[in-house]
Amino acid sequence: MNDDNACGKGYEKMSVLRLDPGETGVLLARAGAGKTAVLTHLALGYILDRQAVLHVCVDVTAEKVKLWYNELLRDIFSSEPQSKVAELQHSIEPLRFIMSFLNQTFSPEKVEMGIDNLKSQAGFSPALIIIDGLDFGRDRGLLEKIAQLGRSRKIPVWVSARSHRHIPDVNEKGIPYPIDEMDDLFSSIFVLHHEDSGVRLKALKEKGDYNPPRGDIILDPINFLPSK
């Protein structure tokens, strides 16, 4: 199986979500809009490049996250025999570690301790950290600790954030709740919107620049791969 096939199906477009070492980004959307799918696609881009990913999930079991990865791999390599897809799934296992928390038990300190343990016990050093499902509201202190974790380790960090229809707060730069009062902590901010044509991935902030001129990306609502 040629990993280049994955890039040919849209991963070059998902590279918009790639951050520099130590940067923190946030993907914002309402519940069920596809934040997890998009971040898992990003993670797979790293993994298929043979770079390790730490996927931190909150209030979701590690086994369920693993199923998401397997389903997305099957979509990406849908033209390949199932035996080859299974072989690829097995080969990437050492490049991905899933850490699961209940929301009330999560802390950046526990993540940092986990990274140290993984490095010392398994030689696992992530090139990307994803923190998905954390309900942080407007807890700036928590987000500051997450951003500091990325900076101190020189690892890019992506977090997901849930927007709410009944909380219309938006700051003067167009950044909505719950990050309207702490958008300075993120180098990149992207938002997902469901539309008739698909799912729109829009940059509100990219590499420190607000409202960048980059065009939006339309994602397939089934597999969340960029539409051709």
Stockholm file with secondary structure:
# STOCKHOLM 1.0

chainA/1-228         MNDDNACGKGYEKMSVLRLDPGETGVLLARAGAGKTAVLTHLALGYILDRQAVLHVCVDVTAEKVKLWYNELLRDIFSSEPQSKVAELQHSIEPLRFIMSFLNQTFSPEKVEMGIDNLKSQAGFSPALIIIDGLDFGRDRGLLEKIAQLGRSRKIPVWVSARSHRHIPDVNEKGIPYPIDEMDDLFSSIFVLHHEDSGVRLKALKEKGDYNPPRGDIILDPINFLPSK
#=GR chainA/1-228 SS CCTHHHIIIIIHHHGGGCCCTTCEEEEEECTTSSHHHHHHHHHHHHHHTTCCEEEEEESSCHHHHHHHHHHHHHHHTTTSCHHHHHHHHHHHGGGEEEEEECGGGCCHHHHHHHHHHHHHHHCCCCSEEEEESCCCTTCHHHHHHHHHHHHHHTCCEEEEEECCTTCCCBCTTSCBTTSTTCGGGCSEEEEEEEETTEEEEEEEEETTEESCSCCCEEECTTTCCBCC
#=GC SS_cons         CCTHHHIIIIIHHHGGGCCCTTCEEEEEECTTSSHHHHHHHHHHHHHHTTCCEEEEEESSCHHHHHHHHHHHHHHHTTTSCHHHHHHHHHHHGGGEEEEEECGGGCCHHHHHHHHHHHHHHHCCCCSEEEEESCCCTTCHHHHHHHHHHHHHHTCCEEEEEECCTTCCCBCTTSCBTTSTTCGGGCSEEEEEEEETTEEEEEEEEETTEESCSCCCEEECTTTCCBCC
//
